[in-house]
Amino acid sequence: MRTSIKTTAVCTALATAALLVVTATTASGEGQSGSSAFGVSAGGTPGQPAIESDGSQEQTGGGQLPAQLGPLASGGVLALSAGNDRATAAVTDLTLGSAVAQLPQELKDGLATLNQACTAVEQATDVNQVIDPLNAALAQVPGVSEVVEVPTAEAAAAFCNGLLDTDLLSLAKVGTLQSECTDMTGTVTLTDVEVLGAPQPLLVGQVAPETQLLPPELAAVATITLNHQVVDRENFTVQGLRLEVGGQEVAVLASATCGGPIAAAPVAEPEEDTSNQAPVPTPVKTSVPVTG
């Protein structure tokens, strides 16, 4: 009978210890990593809208691009999520630099010439006759001739139809821009990209880190960097799009950050159960009779 009682007590103690370990691990957040995401940061200001997770559960949010971005970026619907060492930030229907007044005169003149050439394409009875003049006009626009090709009448008509319906000062348009981080890796995915009114099929899908959206000839005016990645100790950030004008950062869009493990809280030592222990005997002082 004693053996049975002793076995039961040992099993109960082991089960209790196991429960304490499991409970402590779950409550402390061990194995969880924080993350965060924001839609846009203008001029180095804190990103908005923004969400943050300690890794215990996924947080979601969204909204619209703030109106104060004005000509730098317009349109756009934001969707954000952050969870255990994973975050995403997405923006859709984005127009960039719709009124960049600092465009160099050479680019403005080239765009004016290109606009005239496209007007001729629209009015021509035989589009083949204006392909060469159109390509000559393209060659006068810094950077555009490197990313636009109009070898056929169909291509010329499609390009000019898009150009004539586009604000010439719109630097770029993006259908969807999504940034995602998982631990220390990140991706940026794009759909429906246009630069100066010209579709960019090579930029559809995942893009490599530090990809430049604009031609290098525009670097002195503006740069748009896709998939800009930053490592800060245990934090890894992927910025979907980084816009700089005149060499100064003016906006960051669709940023996702994955952090290091959440520090585990110290586990308290369980108190010793003394309810079934015999009390410590208290010494009793007494006199002892002396015999003789």
Buried (B, 14 or more C-beta within 10 A) or exposed (E): EEEEEEEEEEEEEEEEEEEBEEEBEEEBBBEBBBBBBBBBBBEEEEBBBBBBBBBBEBBEBBBEBBEEBEBBBBBBBBBBBBBBBBBBBBBBBBBBBBEBEEBEEEBEEBBBBBBEBBBBBEEBEEBEEBBEBBBEBBBBBBBBBEBBEBEEBEBBBBBBBBBBEBEBBBBBBBEBBBBBBBEEEBBBBBEBBBBBBBBBEEBBEEBEEEBEBBBEBBEEBBBBBBBBBEEEEEBBBBBBBBBBBEEEBBBBBBBBBBBBBBEBEEBEEEEEEEEEEEEEEEEEEEEEEEEE
